[in-house]
């Protein structure tokens, strides 16, 4: 049954009373990559390097984030739009987000805080400016002329559609040999081009980067990416941007041999369920829905691209329901999760808060920067993910509609009520050891105390609670008071 439900913000925890009969469901295995005890990634979209460094120290490390994904660090075209960083003109580490020295300092600071760094790497193409110009750091360039790096012979010139642009996504050759919105398409089958790209990635590795998000991977054959990967100076975590298209010849599964792959269906399916379907359908979410194998899937509620596609996914504008969707993602053991952290925008092309010269301003959360990763529900559920790593799903319950609950065997428990009314007088079977646990949806655990409601699990593994409409309760072994 499809319907639109009213929405409210995350509310406070209610009181207690009746019975919730649990069942068991087999969940997909937890993701194998990235290989780290703390696997949650946060995408600090368009943050400058000074602000990323500060956030690693003050928030990301303490909250248990394992990785920070930073925007492309190389020199790019000039302007104000967000997509400038995806139009490189050289491989110099200097951009509107900061200098090479600031980038290196950021990586070192994040490492000291226990946070690894993933760099968004643009290696499929260069700029899309027909007239050329001067890049952010002063490098001259033309559409197919990047002095000291690439000349016209290093690019694809597919000769189709009147301007070399991709028109038919049903044609594999065209998708990987024509231009994505006029962006000069690198000839990644060329040994020379592969060498230049590998040199750039190795330069970032020399600065301490731990891995890469490879932009526009779909527009490069998987074998080309594998050849570039083989030239890296040391192992690095890779996640590839390959957007699924029904019936298209290029599929995300082709790329799993290189590393993880973005599962774009995840956010769209999750948004549809939360907006107009039933949470009960999430019982086998992930591989059971035809998504990528869990160990290869990089998942997110939204990212910098999808949040600009109106109505396609949940974003910060959805407030409470967005927080609930992120809580589910961080509790459910499918894929490697990435939390989005963005700035507010009113126009699709709008760039980050900047000064008069176009340099990205230092981040001040909730003042132009949304900082979703700091929302208490999302930030506290990172600890839930860390505490339940490797545990399967048990004790699944749903009411056939929009009230669900499940445990991560012996380590954590989440119940979500997305009905338009409170669920009252219920008992929940957790399978957790007896004790007092911080409800991390409504409170923060630290130093043996909880700033919010405390849930008491009895000797048989049960607790009682009322759950307001569009609200949740989450407890885990890492936030146990006694």
ROFI-323734 format. One line per field, with one value per residue (C-alpha): residue number from 1; x, y, z. Coordinates in steps of 0.25 Angstrom, whole numbers, m for minus. Layout:
BEGIN
pos: c(NUM/...)
xx: c(X/...)
yy: c(Y/...)
zz: c(Z/...)
***
This chain:
BEGIN
pos: c(1/2/3/4/5/6/7/8/9/10/11/12/13/14/15/16/17/18/19/20/21/22/23/24/25/26/27/28/29/30/31/32/33/34/35/36/37/38/39/40/41/42/43/44/45/46/47/48/49/50/51/52/53/54/55/56/57/58/59/60/61/62/63/64/65/66/67/68/69/70/71/72/73/74/75/76/77/78/79/80/81/82/83/84/85/86/87/88/89/90/91/92/93/94/95/96/97/98/99/100/101/102/103/104/105/106/107/108/109/110/111/112/113/114/115/116/117/118/119/120/121/122/123/124/125/126/127/128/129/130/131/132/133/134/135/136/137/138/139/140/141/142/143/144/145/146/147/148/149/150/151/152/153/154/155/156/157/158/159/160/161/162/163/164/165/166/167/168/169/170/171/172/173/174/175/176/177/178/179/180/181/182/183/184/185/186/187/188/189/190/191/192/193/194/195/196/197/198/199/200/201/202/203/204/205/206/207/208/209/210/211/212/213/214/215/216/217/218/219/220/221/222/223/224/225/226/227/228/229/230/231/232/233/234/235/236/237/238/239/240/241/242/243/244/245/246/247/248/249/250/251/252/253/254/255/256/257/258/259/260/261/262/263/264/265/266/267/268/269/270/271/272/273/274/275/276/277/278/279/280/281/282/283/284/285/286/287/288/289/290/291/292/293/294/295/296/297/298/299/300/301/302/303/304/305/306/307/308/309/310/311/312/313/314/315/316/317/318/319/320/321/322/323/324/325/326/327/328/329/330/331/332/333/334/335/336/337/338/339/340/341/342/343/344/345/346/347/348/349/350/351/352/353/354/355/356/357/358/359/360/361/362/363/364/365/366/367/368/369/370/371/372/373/374/375/376/377/378/379/380/381/382/383/384/385/386/387/388/389/390/391/392/393/394/395/396/397/398/399/400/401/402/403/404/405/406/407/408/409/410/411/412/413/414/415/416/417/418/419/420/421/422/423/424/425/426/427/428/429/430/431/432/433/434/435/436/437/438/439/440/441/442/443/444/445/446/447/448/449/450/451/452/453/454/455/456/457/458/459/460/461/462/463/464/465/466/467/468/469/470/471/472/473/474/475/476/477/478/479/480/481/482)
xx: c(0/6/3/9/11/12/25/30/44/51/43/47/45/32/28/26/17/12/18/26/28/41/45/59/64/77/84/94/109/116/124/139/144/149/159/158/152/144/138/128/132/128/128/132/127/135/141/155/167/168/153/155/167/160/147/156/161/148/137/141/152/144/131/137/137/148/150/148/145/150/147/157/170/176/176/163/156/152/138/128/120/121/126/138/146/142/149/164/174/187/191/196/191/185/171/161/161/175/190/199/204/191/186/198/196/181/185/194/185/173/183/187/172/170/163/168/167/160/163/152/161/157/164/154/155/161/153/141/144/145/152/162/168/176/174/173/188/192/193/190/181/173/161/172/184/190/205/215/204/194/192/181/187/184/169/158/151/140/134/119/107/112/121/127/118/111/97/94/96/92/105/117/127/121/120/135/140/132/131/123/117/128/139/152/152/165/170/172/176/189/201/206/192/192/206/202/189/197/208/197/191/204/207/195/199/212/205/198/185/179/170/162/148/149/140/133/138/127/133/146/147/149/162/168/165/172/184/185/183/195/204/201/213/205/191/180/165/157/143/138/126/118/103/94/85/74/77/90/102/112/108/114/118/129/137/137/150/157/150/137/126/116/102/93/80/82/78/67/61/62/56/44/42/42/34/23/24/26/38/34/40/54/55/64/70/82/86/71/67/77/88/103/109/111/126/127/116/118/105/99/86/90/103/107/101/88/84/83/73/60/51/61/67/65/74/76/64/55/60/55/52/66/72/64/68/83/80/75/87/97/90/88/100/100/111/121/113/116/110/108/112/108/105/91/88/76/81/87/100/102/117/121/122/133/141/141/153/146/154/145/142/145/133/124/113/99/103/103/109/98/108/98/109/108/93/93/85/95/107/103/99/114/117/106/112/126/120/112/123/122/109/98/83/74/60/54/40/31/16/14/15/24/29/41/52/64/76/91/93/98/103/92/77/69/54/48/34/31/16/7/4/12/14/11/11/22/33/45/54/68/76/86/92/84/88/85/88/88/78/87/76/72/85/100/108/122/130/120/108/97/91/77/68/73/68/68/69/65/71/64/68/55/52/39/37/27/32/26/22/34/44/53/61/75/84/98/108/118/108/105/104/104)
yy: c(0/13/26/38/39/52/55/60/62/52/52/48/34/30/20/5/m8/m20/m30/m31/m45/m46/m55/m58/m54/m57/m44/m41/m42/m30/m23/m27/m14/m4/m13/m5/m7/6/6/17/28/42/51/65/70/83/85/92/85/93/90/75/75/81/72/60/64/70/61/50/43/44/39/27/31/22/30/44/45/59/66/65/72/75/88/91/102/115/119/117/105/92/84/92/82/71/79/77/85/79/69/80/79/93/97/106/97/99/97/84/87/89/76/69/75/71/56/56/62/52/40/45/45/31/35/30/39/36/46/47/45/50/42/39/53/67/80/83/98/99/112/108/118/118/109/112/111/118/107/110/100/97/87/77/84/83/87/77/67/64/68/65/51/47/48/41/48/39/46/44/52/65/69/56/55/43/41/26/19/6/7/2/8/21/22/19/27/39/51/53/66/72/68/64/49/43/31/22/10/18/14/28/33/22/26/40/36/26/37/46/36/31/46/46/33/39/50/39/37/23/21/27/30/28/38/34/20/15/23/15/0/m8/m13/1/4/m10/m6/7/1/m9/3/9/9/2/m4/6/5/8/11/13/22/13/17/5/7/m4/m11/m4/m12/m6/m12/m9/m24/m22/m14/m22/m28/m14/m11/m6/0/11/4/16/7/7/22/22/9/14/27/21/11/22/32/23/8/0/m2/m17/m18/m16/m30/m34/m20/m21/m33/m38/m26/m29/m20/m23/m33/m27/m28/m20/m9/5/10/24/31/42/48/61/57/50/60/70/60/66/55/43/41/47/59/68/75/63/65/54/44/46/44/31/26/28/21/9/9/10/m2/m11/m19/m18/m11/0/12/27/38/51/64/76/91/96/100/106/105/92/98/106/104/104/117/125/138/148/141/128/121/112/118/111/102/107/97/100/114/111/97/86/76/65/56/63/61/54/42/40/43/33/22/22/16/6/2/0/m8/m17/m20/m34/m38/m43/m40/m47/m45/m38/m32/m24/m21/m23/m8/3/m2/m11/m16/m25/m28/m30/m43/m40/m26/m17/m14/m4/m2/8/13/21/20/33/29/24/10/8/m3/m12/m21/m23/m36/m32/m44/m34/m37/m31/m17/m2/4/18/20/26/31/41/42/42/32/36/33/23/33/36/49/43/32/19/6/m6/m20/m31/m44/m50/m40/m32/m17/m9/5/14/19/32/33/34/31/20/14/8/2/m5/m12/0/9/0/7/m6)
zz: c(0/m4/4/9/24/32/38/51/57/66/79/93/98/104/116/115/115/106/97/84/79/72/60/54/40/33/30/19/24/28/18/17/13/16/25/38/52/50/36/35/25/26/13/17/4/0/14/13/19/32/35/32/41/53/51/51/65/71/65/56/64/77/71/64/50/43/30/25/10/5/m8/m20/m16/m29/m37/m44/m52/m47/m43/m32/m35/m27/m39/m41/m33/m43/m55/m52/m60/m54/m43/m33/m19/m18/m19/m13/m1/2/m1/m2/12/18/11/17/31/30/27/38/48/44/46/60/63/58/45/31/19/6/m6/m17/m29/m43/m53/m64/m70/m69/m71/m80/m83/m99/m98/m87/m77/m64/m53/m38/m36/m48/m58/m73/m80/m92/m94/m99/m95/m81/m82/m77/m75/m86/m101/m111/m114/m99/m100/m107/m119/m122/m133/m129/m126/m132/m120/m115/m104/m99/m103/m102/m89/m96/m104/m96/m105/m106/m90/m89/m101/m102/m93/m81/m82/m90/m80/m88/m87/m84/m92/m80/m89/m92/m84/m83/m78/m68/m63/m61/m53/m45/m42/m37/m28/m23/m19/m11/m4/m1/7/15/8/11/m1/m12/m17/m32/m39/m52/m51/m61/m72/m71/m74/m61/m67/m69/m54/m50/m58/m51/m38/m41/m42/m28/m18/m7/m4/m3/m1/m14/m16/m30/m35/m44/m45/m48/m60/m63/m76/m78/m83/m72/m59/m45/m43/m54/m44/m31/m34/m33/m19/m14/m23/m20/m19/m24/m23/m7/m5/m15/m10/5/2/m5/7/17/9/3/6/18/27/28/14/19/25/15/10/2/m6/m5/m13/m24/m19/m20/m10/3/4/m9/m7/m2/3/6/9/0/m6/m13/m26/m22/m12/m24/m31/m26/m19/m22/m9/6/9/21/17/21/36/45/34/29/43/44/30/34/48/40/30/42/49/38/34/19/11/16/20/17/24/16/22/13/12/10/m4/m11/m26/m32/m36/m23/m18/m3/5/0/1/m10/m17/m17/m6/3/16/29/33/44/46/45/38/24/26/30/37/37/43/56/57/70/65/53/61/73/63/58/72/70/57/63/75/66/55/50/58/50/50/60/66/55/57/49/50/35/33/39/52/52/62/61/69/65/71/86/83/80/77/69/68/58/59/46/48/50/64/76/79/94/104/97/102/92/92/90/93/101/114/126/129/128/114/108/97/87/79/90/98/97/105/111/123/128/128/118/115/111/114/120/116/126/120/129/132/120/110/110/111/111/105/98/84/79/64/55/66/70/81/80/90/89/97/96/103/115/128/137)
***
